[in-house]
């Protein structure tokens, strides 16, 4: 997310994290489709991405297979691995191609 105005949806095993300007603006449960109103990541800054093996942290756009890390009152909240990334326009409606295509597993993909 090098573009400060980027709106991306990061899909993990259980949730989709809607991130705009490096801040989580919504979390939806993937099984039910319901928005989670009290999720700890809401309105929190996306700090970095963490490699699947728990190793190196990246200070750039998270890639497939990495885990998102949010700052929750000074503590780290890490998600499960990112399985899919959707890139949207500024209104969050029109898909745009995602430039990162690194795959770490067969189940991970980027929605174009």
C-alpha positions as CSV (number, residue, x, y, z in Angstrom):
1,X,0.0,0.0,0.0
2,X,2.5,2.5,-1.1
3,X,-0.3,4.8,-2.2
4,X,-1.5,6.6,1.0
5,X,-5.0,6.7,-0.3
6,X,-5.2,3.0,-1.2
7,X,-8.2,1.0,-0.1
8,X,-7.5,-2.7,0.2
9,X,-9.3,-5.7,1.5
10,X,-7.1,-8.4,3.1
11,X,-8.8,-11.7,3.3
12,X,-7.7,-14.1,6.0
13,X,-9.1,-17.5,7.0
14,X,-11.9,-16.1,9.1
15,X,-12.1,-12.3,8.3
16,X,-11.7,-9.7,5.7
17,X,-9.9,-6.5,6.9
18,X,-10.8,-3.3,5.1
19,X,-7.9,-1.0,5.2
20,X,-7.8,2.6,4.0
21,X,-4.9,5.0,4.4
22,X,-3.1,2.3,6.6
23,X,-6.1,2.2,9.0
24,X,-8.6,-0.6,9.5
25,X,-12.0,0.8,8.6
26,X,-14.0,-2.4,8.7
27,X,-13.8,-6.1,9.6
28,X,-16.3,-8.6,8.2
29,X,-16.7,-12.3,9.2
30,X,-16.2,-14.4,6.1
31,X,-18.5,-17.2,7.2
32,X,-21.5,-15.0,8.1
33,X,-20.8,-11.9,6.0
34,X,-21.7,-9.8,9.0
35,X,-19.6,-6.7,10.0
36,X,-17.8,-7.1,13.3
37,X,-18.6,-4.0,15.3
38,X,-16.3,-4.6,18.2
39,X,-13.2,-6.1,16.5
40,X,-10.0,-4.8,18.2
41,X,-8.4,-3.9,14.8
42,X,-11.1,-1.4,14.0
43,X,-9.8,2.2,13.7
44,X,-6.3,0.9,14.4
45,X,-3.1,1.5,12.3
46,X,-1.7,-1.3,10.2
47,X,1.9,-1.4,11.4
48,X,3.5,-4.0,9.3
49,X,3.3,-7.5,7.8
50,X,4.9,-10.5,9.4
51,X,6.3,-13.4,7.4
52,X,4.4,-16.6,7.7
53,X,7.2,-18.2,9.7
54,X,7.1,-15.4,12.2
55,X,10.4,-14.0,11.1
56,X,11.0,-10.7,9.3
57,X,8.6,-7.8,9.5
58,X,8.0,-5.8,6.5
59,X,7.1,-2.1,6.5
60,X,5.4,-2.1,3.1
61,X,2.2,-3.6,1.6
62,X,1.5,-7.0,3.0
63,X,1.8,-9.9,0.6
64,X,0.0,-13.2,0.3
65,X,1.0,-15.5,3.1
66,X,2.0,-12.8,5.5
67,X,0.1,-11.8,8.6
68,X,-1.2,-8.3,9.3
69,X,-0.1,-6.6,12.4
70,X,-2.2,-3.8,14.0
71,X,-1.3,-1.5,16.9
72,X,-3.9,-2.0,19.7
73,X,-3.1,0.4,22.5
74,X,0.7,-0.3,22.2
75,X,0.2,-4.1,21.8
76,X,0.4,-6.0,18.6
77,X,-2.6,-7.7,17.1
78,X,-1.7,-10.3,14.4
79,X,-4.1,-11.9,12.0
80,X,-3.8,-15.3,10.4
81,X,-2.1,-15.4,7.0
82,X,-3.4,-13.2,4.1
83,X,-5.0,-15.5,1.6
84,X,-6.3,-12.9,-0.9
85,X,-6.0,-9.2,-1.5
86,X,-8.6,-7.0,-3.2
87,X,-7.5,-3.5,-4.3
88,X,-10.3,-0.9,-4.6
89,X,-10.6,2.6,-5.8
90,X,-10.9,5.6,-3.4
91,X,-14.6,4.9,-2.9
92,X,-14.0,1.2,-2.2
93,X,-16.2,0.1,-5.0
94,X,-14.2,-0.6,-8.2
95,X,-11.5,-3.4,-8.2
96,X,-8.1,-2.3,-9.4
97,X,-5.3,-4.7,-10.3
98,X,-2.9,-5.5,-7.4
99,X,0.7,-5.2,-8.3
100,X,2.1,-7.7,-5.8
101,X,1.7,-11.3,-6.9
102,X,4.1,-13.2,-4.7
103,X,2.5,-16.5,-3.7
104,X,3.4,-18.5,-0.7
105,X,0.8,-21.3,-1.0
106,X,-1.4,-22.8,-3.6
107,X,-4.6,-21.6,-1.8
108,X,-3.5,-17.9,-1.8
109,X,-4.4,-15.7,-4.7
110,X,-4.9,-12.0,-5.6
111,X,-8.3,-11.0,-7.0
112,X,-7.9,-8.9,-10.1
